[in-house]
Amino acid sequence: MALEKPKFESSLTSTILGSTETPSNIFLQVNLAEETTSKIEGETNVTFESIIESGEDDHIESEHQLQLILDCILPPRVYEQNGKLWKQQASLHPATRHDMINLEEKLESELKDRGAKPFGICPIRRDLYGQFFDELIRQVSVSCVERGLLLVRVRDEIRMTFAAYQNVLESAIAYGVRKALFIENEQTRATTEWKVQKDKNKELHLKIAQLEKKLATDKIVSEEELEIVEQRMKDTNERLVESNRILKNQLQSILQMDDMSHVKVGETVAH
């Protein structure tokens, strides 16, 4: 069975895996640390293709080849101690049934000690299961490299899918934040507008009250002026009536005197 290197973009993989430094895996079985001169963890020019081409057939039998493949799958941990660089590689020791029982107990203990949530999204639980899965990949790769590489592809696919979901979640959160800020701004603007309109309403009510008061005052003044005018007109009318009566009496007196004059003239003519 021919080996195939897992295919994924390096940029996306670096986004998922984080930095090039390999964090310490509490479940991974490793060899004793060896002194090294490499300053970069997992630094190697070895590829899957070169490892396969170096063998006589497609089956991996060389322990050196298997170690190189494990270094590609699980990069060695390089650290500095006492002024020296040390490299710690994944172990080629196959796991026994007792090792699996201890591994499961350690997983349960770590989940409990670190307070991982049993359900829902939990970064602690995801990190522990990721480390646990790396140890399972190591065990499977030691027994059968081909199955180990397939598990690596499954692991990387899960990580890329998770990164895609995380990107969608971050986009949704960003959209939600923008929407919340927009709504908050709209609420602030609406509140400010409401206060302005409320102040205008108060001013209009005050103006209406002032106009009503002025109208009542003007009405009282108009009624008083009307009464004065009516009284004046009444007095004038009374004076005119009295003058008319006097003139009428005078006219009657004049007419009577004129009639008497005509009578006397007639009597004189008759005699």
Order of alpha helices (4+ residues) and beta strands (2+ residues): alpha-beta-alpha-alpha-beta-beta-alpha-alpha-alpha
